[in-house]
Amino acid sequence: MSSETPPTTDEHPSGPDGLPLVGNQLAFLRDPYGFMTSTAHEYGDIAYWEDPGGPVYQLNHPDYIEQVLVQNNQNYVKGDRFQNVLGPITGEGILNSEGAVWRRNRHRIQPAFHPDRIQAYASMMTDATEHALEEWIDGETRLVHEDMMELTLKIVARALFGTDIDEDVDTIGSALERFMEASESLPQYVLPPSVPTPARLRIRRARADLDEVVYRLIEKRRADPTDHDVISMLLEAADEDGTDVSTEQLRDEVVTLLLAGHETTALSLSLTAYLLSKNPAVETRLVAELEDVLDGRSPTMDDLGDLSYTERVVKESMRLYPPVPGIVREPVKPDVIGGYRIEPGATIRIHQWVVHRDPRWYDDPLAFRPERWTDEMEANLPKLAYFPFAAGPRRCIGDRFAMLEARLILATIYQRYHLELVPGTDLDLMATVTARPRDEIPMTVHER
Ligand code: HEM
């Protein structure tokens, strides 16, 4: 792969040919990670092909990615492909909206993610984890991804609603799960949104179940606001900027934050547990740090500065298994990337998965080596060679929340338990909006 910039040209970069009618969509769906990786290896920093939805460019160089997400971000929108997948459940919340609506949404939500507010969630996160661990029995086999999904959903729901909503968490979790599963079906991507496919009908039912709970919880909060929950803060921010926030808008933001705020962190924790089970030396070093710093007590916000190896474990895990493996953008006006003219109507694909495993930026890229994250290594890394939370104005708003949560949960669990992967378990990741394991990750838990 080379980062040499050719002179501006009207020709297309080269790329995989694809089949008549379906382009490369089948190849992608059959083996998404294989397809995106081999495309980068074979065609270099920018690859091109035609899909039924129009021209596609895959960007594989950090500088090109920085141009789209950061420097020239105002020229790019998420576009219809993204909207058609998540829009049916998240509506016009912050993740899906564009332009002025997105700016208003981001402005209203930002205060809830201010570092001071995030810190206030730390003890709630540790308490929730300890509570979950009360159910664990020494020697039993647990479904780790399911456990992490339940825990992170409870945590984000408590932050959103300011109270325990554990009795509603199952309904919310099952509706979001059914939505994510249905949104993976092929017709979702190739048939126009008006065609009522079975998957779309399942999505509609999941939305109805979800809305029933979410509307009830919003009404409860409206009637009885607190000074520490996200819904009350959204209402207050709307009051301050003199605009109104409808119940539908609140619903869209709440569902967006419930979905974006638990699925990804759960994935990062499940895949970290998987990686630790395969790399005992890393686990030994992690546990030594936990013993040294915590000496058996629960981790707090103040400990995090001393838990530097724990942080590197999380970072390295999100390098190898970025919970969001790729993102898409569409140009609003023509742009030139790597010397090639890109017209509106094209789809830009950017894959954290590919860049995070590129040997140009990471030695021995497939190895799980938290110790690679030294200050010197980070100083030499191109800015967009590591971007699990994306970058630019649309960077993840929950990045600090997620990093806090992942470190506290990991520290709380590994201080007490060793998790052993059930022999013969294969990791097969899907690649839709997130990198979800197709099957469960069963692990036997051993008290230390
Ligand atoms: C390990 C955990 C997480 C990862 C890897 C992650 C990753 C990402 C990425 C890559 C994006 C950009 C998507 C795009 O541009 O298409 C994003 C956006 C977003 N994330 Fe996260 N996220 C995580 C946790 C969270 C949490 C905990 C929350 C909230 C509690 C959250 C809320 C959001 C929201 C609201 C957006 C949309 C921001 C905007 O468009 O302005 N995320 N996330």
Residues whose N, C-alpha, C, O or C-beta is under 5 A from the ligand:
A	BS01	HEM	I94 L95 R106 L257 A260 G261 T264 T265 S268 P323 V324 I327 P388 F389 A390 P393 R394 R395 C396 I397 G398 F401 A402
